[in-house]
Amino acid sequence: MASDSGRIRADIGRMAMVPAAVVVLLLDLMALAGRGGGGTLRWAGTLLTVAFYSLVIWCYLRRGPARATTRSITARAAAVVATWIPFVIPLLHGAPPGAVRQGVSDVLLMAGTAWAVWSLRSLGRNLSVIAQARDVADAGPYRWIRHPLYAGEIVASLGLTIAAHSLAAIAVWLGICALQAYRAVREEQLLLAVLPAYGAYRIRTAALLPGIF
């Protein structure tokens, strides 16, 4: 909750994301408990996913009020869709992946999720799905790129896409890339307008890949 001129405002993001993350976390724990095989990479990927959603809950419960929130409907919609659409990719499966394709998928999923977990831990109380301004995060992977969490999600969803092995899954992944890029642009517009220190931080860091953009 936050106070604004004597009024109490509910943290809608917290009210929506914490229950959603709890549901996903419970499903992942059930999958982990029921998994009898699948190899080391599959186990590691599931454990990292559990860590990711545990951190989402922790960050949302600890975060304070935002200094500003985007008013753009398209920016809000892009953020929500980009957050949840990766769950659609496994439903778009084609032919079963071979051992090599599955191995590449598992490595990308694990690497992207591990990077996202590190990014989320560094982002801490600044976490939000919809663009909001709190403080400038410049620790961990944020020392090198401004949107490491989005980069990790793109890599992890690429792993899902390779395992799905279908044109529909590829189309969804390309849509995720476009949504995350648009999301980053709109988020930076807000941060530049509200946080004086963000301009200098933006000059010395890349957007999604070190040395690029």
Backbone hydrogen bonds, N-H to C=O, Kabsch-Sander energy under -0.5 kcal/mol:
donor,donor_aa,acceptor,acceptor_aa,energy
2,A,9,R,-2.0
4,D,7,R,-2.5
7,R,4,D,-1.5
9,R,2,A,-3.2
9,R,7,R,-0.6
12,I,10,A,-1.3
15,M,11,D,-2.3
16,A,12,I,-1.9
17,M,13,G,-3.1
18,V,14,R,-2.0
20,A,16,A,-1.4
21,A,17,M,-3.1
22,V,18,V,-2.2
23,V,19,P,-2.2
24,V,20,A,-2.2
25,L,21,A,-2.7
26,L,22,V,-2.6
27,L,23,V,-2.2
28,D,24,V,-2.3
29,L,25,L,-2.4
30,M,26,L,-2.3
31,A,27,L,-2.2
32,L,28,D,-2.4
33,A,29,L,-2.5
34,G,30,M,-2.0
35,R,31,A,-0.6
35,R,32,L,-0.6
36,G,34,G,-0.6
42,R,38,G,-0.6
43,W,39,G,-1.9
44,A,40,T,-2.8
45,G,41,L,-2.6
46,T,42,R,-2.1
47,L,43,W,-2.5
48,L,44,A,-2.4
49,T,45,G,-2.0
50,V,46,T,-2.3
51,A,47,L,-2.2
52,F,48,L,-2.5
53,Y,49,T,-2.3
54,S,50,V,-1.9
55,L,51,A,-2.2
56,V,52,F,-2.1
57,I,53,Y,-1.9
58,W,54,S,-2.2
59,C,55,L,-3.2
60,Y,56,V,-2.3
61,L,57,I,-2.2
62,R,58,W,-1.3
63,R,59,C,-1.4
67,R,133,A,-3.4
68,A,133,A,-1.0
70,T,131,A,-2.5
76,R,72,S,-2.0
77,A,73,I,-2.7
78,A,74,T,-2.7
79,A,75,A,-1.9
80,V,76,R,-2.2
81,V,77,A,-2.6
82,A,78,A,-2.6
83,T,79,A,-1.5
84,W,80,V,-1.7
85,I,81,V,-2.7
87,F,84,W,-1.4
88,V,85,I,-2.2
89,I,85,I,-0.6
89,I,86,P,-0.8
91,L,88,V,-1.5
92,L,89,I,-2.0
93,H,90,P,-0.6
94,G,164,A,-3.5
95,A,165,H,-0.7
102,Q,98,G,-2.7
103,G,99,A,-2.1
104,V,100,V,-2.6
105,S,101,R,-2.4
106,D,102,Q,-2.6
107,V,103,G,-2.2
108,L,104,V,-2.4
109,L,105,S,-2.6
110,M,106,D,-2.4
111,A,107,V,-2.9
112,G,108,L,-2.9
113,T,109,L,-2.1
114,A,110,M,-2.6
115,W,111,A,-2.3
116,A,112,G,-2.1
117,V,113,T,-2.6
118,W,114,A,-2.2
119,S,115,W,-2.4
120,L,116,A,-2.8
121,R,117,V,-2.4
122,S,118,W,-2.0
123,L,119,S,-2.4
124,G,120,L,-2.2
126,N,123,L,-2.0
127,L,124,G,-1.5
133,A,68,A,-2.5
134,R,132,Q,-0.5
137,A,135,D,-0.6
138,D,136,V,-0.6
142,Y,139,A,-1.9
143,R,140,G,-1.8
144,W,141,P,-1.5
145,I,141,P,-2.0
146,R,206,A,-2.4
147,H,207,A,-2.1
151,A,147,H,-1.9
152,G,148,P,-2.6
153,E,149,L,-2.0
154,I,150,Y,-2.2
155,V,151,A,-2.2
156,A,152,G,-2.6
157,S,153,E,-2.4
158,L,154,I,-1.5
159,G,155,V,-1.7
160,L,156,A,-1.7
161,T,157,S,-2.0
162,I,158,L,-2.5
163,A,159,G,-1.8
164,A,160,L,-2.1
165,H,161,T,-2.1
170,I,166,S,-1.8
171,A,167,L,-2.5
172,V,168,A,-2.1
173,W,169,A,-2.4
174,L,170,I,-2.5
175,G,171,A,-1.9
176,I,172,V,-2.1
177,C,173,W,-2.2
178,A,174,L,-2.1
179,L,175,G,-2.6
180,Q,176,I,-2.7
181,A,177,C,-2.1
182,Y,178,A,-2.5
183,R,179,L,-2.8
184,A,180,Q,-2.3
185,V,181,A,-2.1
186,R,182,Y,-2.4
187,E,183,R,-2.2
188,E,184,A,-2.3
189,Q,185,V,-1.7
190,L,186,R,-1.4
191,L,187,E,-2.3
192,L,188,E,-2.7
193,A,189,Q,-1.4
194,V,190,L,-1.6
195,L,191,L,-2.8
198,Y,195,L,-1.6
199,G,196,P,-0.6
201,Y,197,A,-1.6
202,R,198,Y,-2.7
203,I,199,G,-1.6
204,R,200,A,-1.3
205,T,201,Y,-0.6
205,T,202,R,-0.6
206,A,144,W,-2.0
207,A,212,I,-1.1
209,L,212,I,-0.7
212,I,209,L,-2.4
